[in-house]
Amino acid sequence: MDIKKRIAEAITSGKFVAGTYVKANGEITSFHGRAGVHKHTKGGKSCLNPNNFLIYDVQRERYMALKPESILRLVSSNNLYETI
């Protein structure tokens, strides 16, 4: 299975995930949160790009939209996925 498909499957699972990604300004940072959540997002039509992943970062207490191509490393259910 392709690594991008595995990452997409892990992020849409609704489980806790952790990893690192590259921000738009080129800085590398980490996240730790729950994937596949939408409890406190506003109703109506989603402005989120359908290719991006929505997670709730429990350390920063905010929602994040991650671009799949910017994810460098992901840990989900004791599985490590690296795109480097």
HUPEUR-V990985 format. One record per run of one state. SS is the DSSP state (h for helix, s for strand, l for the rest). FROM is the first residue (numbers start at 1). TO is the last residue. Records with the same first field share a line. If there is no record, write none. Layout:
BEGIN
SS = FROM-TO  FROM-TO
END
This chain:
BEGIN
l = 1-2  12-15  23-27  36-52  58-61  67-67  77-78  83-84
h = 3-11  68-70
s = 16-22  28-35  53-57  62-66  71-76  79-82
END
